[in-house]
Amino acid sequence: MTIWTPTLMQGKPIYLAIADAMADDIRMGTLQPGTKLPPHRDLAWRLKVTVGTVTRAYKEAEIRGLLAGQVGRGSYVRGGSGAAAIQRSDARPPDLVDLSHSIPPPVITTAEFDAALAHVMREPERLSLLDYTPPEGYARHRQMGAKWLTRCGIIASDADVVVCAGAHMGIIATMPDIVESGEAIMAENLNYPSLKPSMKSLGIGTIGLEIDEQGLLPSAFEQTARNGDSRVLYVVPTLQNPTTSTMPRERREAIVEIARHYNITIVEDDIFRLLDERVQPPCFYNLAPERTFYITSLSKTLAPGLRVGFIATPPGRARMLRVNQQVANGRAVGMTAEMARYWLETDIADGVIGRVINELKLRRQVFLEVFKGHTVRCEQGAPFAWVSLPHHWRPIRFAVTAKQRGVHISPGPSFAIGARAEEQNIRICFGQPATAEDLRTALEKVHTLMAEVPSDDFSPVA
């Protein structure tokens, strides 16, 4: 038997603090598999807590799979038998730094993750989470979505909220009910790279609309709407991907006026809104709720692997998405949705978002230091930057060369919808590296490469 005395984290129930400390000590190797833990009474005496508190802590640890209790013999740290431990298996080489994916920095702690799992394991009906969820999501998860949407300034009835497996699947579920196969949607001509191929798979075309430093140009939108080329506008109004621009209120109101005049439906993808602490213009959903489908998710603010998103529909239109959710298999997984619900109903989500925002501030500052003097767009709160390349580089060739140097970035042409003259850019994301210093090292490699002149890869002919 080991004389184990845990160090307890303040601000949480003592039994959870004991179980969390046990998890940390097992992970750090302080408690080895097979170690016999102190009897309940002995540990209670050392911690100056009741025996019942320790009993509850050991039960919590047993639920988490940390220990096994044997009648008459005591409690032991679980050994390594059974299923193999999770091994991180990345497709990318271990020395490749990925700055191509827009995800939040890794700020979630093991204790926060374990607390969510423990919540799931305490649920009496937890086995139901292994079933297919309803296409629109369980009622408690739609309520969670409605509560999350209030952070964006949206007040929506639970009945008008659909839970989906991330924002991308929300787009896939929404489009077939508002766009006929063979028709097209309008979108900013620099946009989410997966938008165009996703629409193509649905038999839907894309029409690129001109943008400026404030986002979509109302004049370009009106001209296409007047021509009758499309009945749907897809727009990313806040921290637009990839330009980082945020559309001011006056422009949003102008676009709403045009949409109402030509009876255009708006699909508002607002996944980055909560990353910017500044006062935001109202959502299109608030300006034109009768014609706007609002899509957001937890992937950019909490964790990408949760795959939980929310669609706020115009009043009474949620039911129409049920069939599409089934066909596209876009419903959220009950297990991860329940973990998310626990985080959102405790103070964990607020803490995670706060740390994500602070870490992105730090990483944005690192980026601006490294790329000082270069032409870049990187608005406050943005998890990425839009960087102009020197004219001796072409974006695709630059991205290939950067990857050979150990840094994965995205070339500007991959964001283009339709023909564009301005393709002399790359997008650099900040979230993937483990630390801000790791990010700095990768950014300096990119910065150094920009100053180089690519060697000719052809032979001159006399």
C-alpha positions in Angstrom: 0.0 0.0 0.0 1.3 3.4 -0.9 1.1 6.4 1.4 -0.7 8.5 -1.2 -1.8 12.0 -0.2 -3.3 13.9 -3.2 -2.9 17.7 -3.8 -6.5 19.0 -4.2 -7.5 21.7 -6.6 -9.6 24.4 -5.0 -13.0 25.5 -6.3 -14.6 22.1 -6.9 -16.3 19.5 -4.8 -13.8 17.6 -2.7 -14.7 14.2 -4.0 -14.1 15.4 -7.6 -10.8 17.1 -6.6 -9.6 13.7 -5.2 -10.6 11.8 -8.3 -9.0 14.5 -10.5 -5.8 14.4 -8.5 -5.7 10.6 -8.8 -6.0 10.9 -12.6 -3.2 13.4 -12.7 -0.9 11.3 -10.5 -1.6 8.2 -12.6 -0.8 10.2 -15.8 2.4 11.5 -14.3 3.5 8.1 -13.0 3.3 8.9 -9.3 0.7 6.2 -9.0 1.7 3.0 -11.0 -0.7 0.3 -12.2 -1.3 -2.2 -9.5 -0.6 0.2 -6.6 -2.8 -0.3 -3.6 -4.5 2.9 -2.5 -4.9 4.0 1.1 -8.1 2.7 2.9 -10.9 5.2 2.9 -10.6 5.9 6.6 -6.8 6.6 6.5 -7.1 9.0 3.5 -10.1 10.8 5.1 -8.0 11.3 8.3 -5.1 12.8 6.3 -7.2 15.1 4.2 -9.5 16.1 7.2 -12.6 15.1 5.3 -15.4 12.6 6.0 -15.0 8.9 5.1 -18.1 9.3 2.9 -16.3 11.9 0.8 -13.4 9.5 0.1 -15.8 6.7 -0.6 -17.6 8.9 -3.2 -14.2 9.9 -4.6 -13.1 6.3 -5.0 -16.4 5.4 -6.7 -15.9 8.4 -9.1 -12.4 7.1 -9.9 -13.8 3.6 -10.4 -16.4 5.0 -12.9 -13.6 6.7 -14.8 -11.7 3.4 -15.0 -8.8 4.6 -12.8 -9.0 2.0 -10.1 -10.6 -1.3 -9.3 -12.1 -2.3 -5.9 -11.8 -5.8 -4.6 -13.9 -6.8 -1.6 -11.7 -7.6 1.4 -8.5 -6.5 -0.4 -9.0 -2.8 -1.0 -8.6 -0.5 -4.1 -5.9 -0.7 -6.7 -4.8 1.4 -9.6 -5.9 -0.3 -12.8 -3.2 -2.0 -14.8 -2.4 -1.9 -18.5 -4.5 -5.0 -19.4 -7.5 -4.8 -21.7 -7.8 -2.4 -24.6 -4.6 -0.8 -25.8 -3.9 2.8 -24.8 -4.9 5.5 -27.2 -2.0 6.3 -29.5 -2.0 9.7 -31.3 -1.8 8.8 -35.0 -1.4 11.8 -37.3 -1.2 11.6 -41.0 1.3 14.4 -41.1 5.0 13.8 -40.4 6.0 14.5 -36.7 8.2 17.4 -37.8 5.5 19.1 -39.9 3.8 22.1 -38.2 0.2 22.5 -39.4 -0.8 26.1 -39.9 -3.5 25.2 -42.4 -6.4 24.4 -40.1 -8.4 27.1 -38.3 -8.9 25.5 -34.9 -8.7 26.9 -31.3 -5.4 26.6 -29.4 -5.1 23.5 -27.2 -6.1 25.0 -23.9 -8.5 22.3 -22.5 -7.1 20.5 -19.5 -7.2 16.8 -18.7 -9.3 17.5 -15.6 -11.9 19.4 -17.7 -12.1 16.5 -20.2 -12.3 13.9 -17.4 -15.1 15.9 -15.7 -17.2 15.8 -18.8 -16.6 12.0 -19.2 -17.5 11.5 -15.5 -20.7 13.5 -16.0 -21.6 11.1 -18.8 -20.8 8.1 -16.8 -23.0 9.3 -13.9 -26.0 9.6 -16.2 -28.6 6.8 -15.4 -29.6 6.7 -19.1 -26.1 6.9 -20.5 -26.4 3.8 -22.7 -29.0 5.7 -24.8 -26.2 8.0 -26.0 -25.0 5.1 -28.1 -28.3 5.2 -30.1 -28.8 7.3 -33.2 -29.9 10.7 -32.0 -33.1 12.3 -33.4 -32.3 14.2 -36.6 -32.9 17.5 -34.9 -31.1 16.5 -31.7 -32.4 15.5 -28.3 -34.6 18.1 -26.6 -31.9 18.9 -24.0 -29.3 19.4 -26.7 -31.6 21.8 -28.6 -32.0 23.7 -25.3 -28.3 23.8 -25.0 -28.1 25.2 -28.6 -30.6 27.9 -27.8 -28.6 28.9 -24.7 -25.4 29.0 -26.7 -27.0 31.2 -29.4 -27.7 33.8 -26.8 -24.0 34.4 -26.6 -24.3 35.5 -30.2 -27.2 37.9 -29.4 -29.8 35.5 -30.8 -33.0 34.6 -29.0 -34.4 31.5 -30.7 -37.0 29.0 -29.6 -35.8 25.5 -28.9 -38.2 24.4 -31.6 -36.3 26.5 -34.2 -32.9 25.0 -33.3 -31.4 22.0 -34.9 -28.3 20.2 -33.5 -25.8 19.0 -36.2 -22.4 17.4 -36.4 -20.5 20.8 -36.8 -21.1 23.8 -39.0 -20.1 22.1 -42.2 -22.8 19.5 -41.8 -25.2 22.3 -40.9 -24.6 23.8 -44.3 -25.0 20.5 -46.0 -28.4 19.9 -44.2 -29.7 23.4 -44.9 -28.9 23.9 -48.6 -31.1 21.2 -50.3 -34.3 22.6 -48.8 -33.6 26.1 -50.1 -31.7 25.5 -53.3 -32.9 23.2 -56.2 -30.4 20.9 -57.8 -29.0 22.7 -60.8 -29.3 26.1 -59.2 -26.5 28.1 -57.6 -25.8 30.0 -54.4 -24.1 33.4 -54.1 -21.0 33.7 -51.8 -18.0 36.0 -51.3 -15.5 35.2 -54.0 -12.9 34.4 -51.4 -14.4 31.8 -49.1 -14.3 28.6 -47.1 -12.4 26.1 -49.4 -14.8 23.2 -48.8 -17.8 25.3 -49.8 -17.5 24.9 -53.6 -16.8 21.1 -53.7 -19.6 20.5 -51.1 -22.1 22.4 -53.2 -21.0 20.5 -56.3 -21.7 17.2 -54.6 -25.2 18.4 -54.0 -25.6 19.5 -57.6 -25.5 23.1 -56.6 -23.3 25.8 -58.3 -21.5 28.7 -56.7 -21.4 32.3 -57.9 -18.5 34.4 -56.5 -19.4 38.0 -55.5 -16.9 40.8 -55.2 -15.6 41.8 -51.8 -13.6 44.7 -50.3 -12.0 45.3 -47.0 -15.4 45.4 -45.3 -16.7 42.2 -46.8 -19.3 41.5 -49.5 -20.2 44.5 -51.8 -23.9 45.2 -51.8 -23.7 46.3 -55.4 -22.3 43.0 -56.5 -25.0 41.2 -54.5 -27.8 43.3 -56.0 -26.6 42.8 -59.6 -26.6 39.0 -59.3 -29.9 39.0 -57.4 -31.5 41.3 -60.0 -30.4 39.0 -62.8 -32.2 36.1 -61.1 -29.1 33.9 -61.2 -29.6 32.7 -57.6 -32.1 32.7 -54.7 -29.7 32.1 -51.9 -26.8 34.0 -50.3 -24.1 32.3 -48.2 -22.1 34.8 -46.2 -19.5 34.8 -43.4 -20.0 38.3 -42.0 -17.7 38.2 -38.9 -13.9 37.4 -39.2 -14.5 36.3 -42.7 -12.5 33.3 -43.9 -9.8 34.0 -45.2 -9.7 37.8 -45.1 -10.6 38.3 -41.4 -12.9 41.3 -42.3 -16.0 42.0 -40.2 -18.9 43.5 -42.1 -20.2 46.8 -40.5 -23.8 47.2 -39.5 -24.7 49.6 -42.3 -23.5 47.1 -45.0 -25.5 44.3 -43.3 -28.6 46.4 -43.4 -28.1 47.2 -47.0 -27.7 43.5 -47.9 -30.9 42.7 -45.9 -32.8 45.4 -47.8 -31.7 43.8 -51.1 -32.5 40.3 -49.9 -36.0 41.4 -49.0 -36.5 43.2 -52.3 -35.5 40.1 -54.4 -36.7 37.5 -51.9 -33.3 36.1 -51.2 -32.7 33.5 -48.5 -29.6 34.1 -46.3 -27.4 31.4 -44.9 -25.2 33.0 -42.2 -22.1 31.1 -41.2 -21.0 32.8 -38.0 -18.5 30.4 -36.5 -15.8 32.9 -35.5 -18.1 35.6 -33.9 -17.3 34.7 -30.2 -13.5 35.0 -30.7 -13.8 38.8 -31.1 -14.5 40.5 -27.8 -15.4 43.8 -29.4 -19.0 44.8 -29.7 -20.3 43.1 -32.8 -22.8 44.3 -35.4 -26.1 42.4 -35.1 -26.3 39.1 -36.9 -28.3 38.8 -40.1 -30.6 36.5 -38.2 -31.5 39.4 -36.0 -31.9 41.8 -38.9 -33.9 39.4 -41.1 -35.1 36.4 -39.0 -37.8 35.6 -41.5 -35.2 34.6 -44.2 -32.0 33.7 -42.4 -30.6 30.4 -41.4 -27.9 31.0 -38.8 -25.1 28.4 -38.4 -22.5 28.2 -35.7 -20.5 25.5 -33.9 -18.3 24.7 -30.9 -15.3 23.8 -33.2 -13.7 27.2 -33.3 -14.3 28.2 -29.7 -14.0 25.0 -27.6 -12.7 21.9 -29.4 -12.9 20.8 -33.1 -13.3 17.2 -32.2 -16.6 17.7 -30.4 -18.4 18.1 -33.8 -21.4 19.9 -32.4 -23.0 22.7 -34.3 -26.3 24.5 -34.2 -28.7 25.8 -36.9 -31.2 28.5 -35.9 -33.9 28.5 -38.6 -36.5 31.0 -39.5 -39.6 30.5 -37.2 -41.3 27.2 -38.0 -38.7 26.0 -40.5 -36.7 23.5 -38.4 -38.8 20.6 -39.2 -37.8 20.7 -42.8 -34.2 19.9 -41.9 -35.1 16.5 -40.4 -34.9 14.5 -43.6 -31.7 16.2 -44.8 -30.1 15.4 -41.4 -31.0 11.7 -41.9 -29.9 11.6 -45.5 -26.6 13.5 -45.0 -25.9 11.7 -41.6 -25.4 15.2 -40.2 -26.8 14.6 -36.7 -24.5 15.2 -33.8 -23.2 12.2 -31.7 -25.1 12.0 -28.4 -21.9 11.3 -26.4 -20.0 14.4 -27.5 -23.2 16.5 -27.4 -23.7 15.5 -23.8 -20.1 16.3 -22.9 -20.6 19.7 -24.5 -23.8 20.2 -22.5 -21.9 19.6 -19.3 -19.3 22.2 -20.2 -21.9 24.7 -21.2 -24.0 24.2 -18.0 -20.9 24.6 -15.8 -18.3 27.3 -15.8 -16.0 25.2 -17.9 -17.1 26.6 -21.3 -16.6 30.2 -20.1 -13.2 29.3 -18.8 -12.2 27.6 -22.1 -13.4 30.4 -24.3 -11.6 32.9 -22.1 -8.3 31.0 -22.4 -8.8 30.5 -26.2 -9.3 34.3 -26.7 -6.3 35.2 -24.5 -4.1 32.6 -26.2 -5.1 33.8 -29.7 -4.3 37.4 -28.6 -0.8 36.2 -27.7 -0.4 34.3 -30.9 -1.7 37.1 -33.1 0.8 39.4 -31.5 3.6 36.9 -32.2 2.4 36.8 -35.8 2.4 40.6 -36.1 5.9 40.8 -34.7 7.3 38.2 -37.1 5.6 39.8 -40.1 6.1 43.4 -39.2 6.4 45.4 -42.4 4.6 42.9 -44.6 1.1 43.4 -46.1 -1.2 41.3 -44.0 -4.8 41.3 -42.8 -5.4 40.0 -39.3 -8.3 41.6 -37.4 -8.6 41.4 -33.6 -9.8 38.0 -32.6 -8.9 36.3 -35.9 -7.5 32.8 -35.5 -5.6 33.2 -38.9 -4.0 35.8 -41.1 -4.3 36.6 -44.8 -0.8 37.4 -46.0 0.4 38.9 -49.3 3.3 37.2 -50.9 6.2 39.0 -52.7 5.7 38.9 -56.5 8.6 36.5 -57.1 6.5 33.7 -55.4 3.3 32.1 -56.6 1.1 30.9 -53.7 0.8 27.2 -54.7 4.5 26.9 -55.3 5.2 28.7 -52.0 2.9 26.4 -50.1 4.6 23.3 -51.5 8.0 24.7 -50.7 6.9 25.7 -47.1 5.7 22.1 -46.6 9.0 20.8 -47.6 10.5 23.1 -45.0 8.2 21.6 -42.3 5.3 24.1 -42.3 1.9 23.5 -43.8 0.0 26.6 -44.9 -2.9 27.2 -47.3 -2.4 28.9 -50.7 -4.7 31.8 -51.7 -6.2 30.2 -54.9 -7.8 27.4 -52.8 -10.2 30.0 -51.3 -11.2 31.5 -54.7 -14.7 31.1 -56.1 -14.7 32.0 -59.8 -11.9 33.9 -61.6 -9.9 36.3 -59.4 -7.0 38.6 -60.2 -5.9 38.7 -56.6 -4.4 35.4 -55.8 -1.1 36.5 -54.4 -1.8 35.4 -50.8 -1.5 32.6 -48.3 -3.5 31.9 -45.2 -1.7 31.2 -41.9 -3.6 29.7 -38.9 -2.5 30.1 -35.3 -4.2 27.3 -33.4 -2.5 24.0 -34.0 1.0 24.4 -32.4 1.2 23.4 -28.8 2.6 26.8 -27.7 3.0 30.3 -28.9 6.8 29.8 -29.1 6.2 26.7 -31.3 4.1 29.0 -33.5 6.9 31.6 -33.6 9.4 29.1 -34.8 7.1 28.0 -37.6 6.3 31.6 -38.6 9.9 32.5 -38.8 10.5 29.6 -41.3 7.7 31.0 -43.4 9.0 34.6 -43.1 12.5 33.4 -44.1 11.2 31.6 -47.1 9.3 34.7 -48.3 12.6 36.5 -48.7 14.1 33.8 -50.8 13.8 33.7 -54.6 12.6 30.3 -56.0 15.1 28.7 -58.2 14.1 28.0 -61.8 12.9 24.5 -62.4 13.2 24.5 -66.2 16.1 24.4 -68.6 16.5 27.3 -71.0 16.2 26.5 -74.7 18.5 28.3 -77.2 
